Structure formats: structure tokens, C-alpha cells
Amino acid sequence: MKILRGIEMAVIGYARVSTEEQNLDLQIDALKAAGCDRIFEDHGISAIVKKRSGFERAMKALKNGDTFVIWKLDRAFRSLHHALDMLEMFELRQIAFRSLTNQIDTTTPEGKFMYHIRFAFAELERNLISERTRAGMMAAKKRGKHVGRPYALSIEQIAAIRKKLCSDPKMTVRAVSEEMGVCMHTLYRALRRTG
């Protein structure tokens, strides 16, 4: 807790990891060392998710004049646009912002400038990765490789299903799908895929 002009100002921290396997300890230790009075967490939640309960609680806890601290920019913000919107809101409410690993402190002009520059580069990097991933998937498709989840039914299973449907006129697609443990849509897609 810092005191400015006789008023207590809180230092609020926020930590997030994307998967259940990841650990928050590194971020929490850094936030505690930075003097955070309270730390809010989101565990196993992607940054692109709009509703993050820990992030929302941190935003509600912030009062005018407080400081919001994160370990790294991508832990809190979904995109450059989101980050800039939040910075504007922080400025309006006179909330200081610090990103520890990015060494950004918006109480200084240099810190504000670095905030904009670093986030622009972070978004560029995400877009380039996404573009390379799409290009790789297109190249794999052109080579005839299946892209995405594995098929629910193998070629052999589909052949057995066709044989069963053709040999027994009373056999329905519903009955076969229940027997195979797949939904009817999956079965129809598999039959269409194999001609």
C-alpha cells in the first residue's frame, strides 16, 4: 500500500496462465516482490477469452490513483486494441500501469511510448505465427494430408458400415451410428468423405 497526499493507494497485481499444466508461481513471486497488496489470478484461461473472472475482479478492485501491475503484457491483454483501450481507461482514472518483464511504467512518458511500441510488436508476432500456421496447413492440404482432428472412423470401419447397410435392408443409419458409438452426422460425413 502506498500513500499519496494522505490517501492510501493500492498496488493490484494480476497473473494468468493459459493451460492447467502451467504454474503461476513465477508471476506471483514477481508481483509480490513488486509490492502488490492484492493479486488476482486466472488459471488455465487463454488471453483471448473475453470473460476472465480474475481479470474482471482486478479491474473492479482498482480505484483512482491505484497501480495495476502484471508480469508481462500478454498475461493481461487480448490484443493491441484491448491494451490501448485499457491504457486509455487507466489514464482517465489516473491508474498507474507497470509491466515487470517489459519494464514499462506508464507514469513516465518513456514508459507510455514503450507500452505502445512493445504491444505493436507483440501483435505483429502473433499475426505472423498465425499466418505461417495457415500457410503450413494449406501446403499440407495440397499434398493430400488431413489437417485437423483425426477422423472418428477409419476407412476399414466405414467399409464395414457400408457392407452392413447394403446387406441388411432393415439396418438404419441411426442403428449403425449407435452401434459404432458415433453420432449420425459423423457417420454421414464419413460416408460422404469416402464416396
C-alpha positions, 0 to 999 in steps of 0.5 A: 500500500502506498500513500499519496497526499494522505490517501492510501493507494493500492498496488493490484497485481494480476497473473494468468496462465493459459493451460492447467499444466502451467504454474503461476508461481513465477508471476506471483513471486514477481508481483509480490516482490513488486509490492502488490497488496492484492493479486488476482489470478486466472488459471488455465484461461487463454488471453483471448477469452473475453470473460476472465473472472480474475481479470474482471475482479482486478479491474473492479478492485482498482480505484483512482490513483491505484497501480495495476501491475502484471508480469508481462503484457500478454498475461493481461491483454487480448490484443493491441486494441484491448491494451490501448483501450485499457491504457486509455481507461487507466489514464482517465482514472489516473491508474498507474500501469507497470509491466515487470518483464517489459519494464514499462511504467506508464507514469513516465512518458518513456514508459507510455511510448514503450507500452505502445511500441512493445504491444505493436510488436507483440501483435505483429508476432502473433499475426505472423505465427498465425499466418505461417500456421495457415500457410503450413496447413494449406501446403499440407492440404495440397499434398493430400494430408488431413489437417485437423482432428483425426477422423472418428472412423477409419476407412476399414470401419466405414467399409464395414458400415457400408457392407452392413447397410447394403446387406441388411435392408432393415439396418438404419443409419441411426442403428449403425451410428449407435452401434459404432458409438458415433453420432449420425452426422459423423457417420454421414460425413464419413460416408460422404468423405469416402464416396 
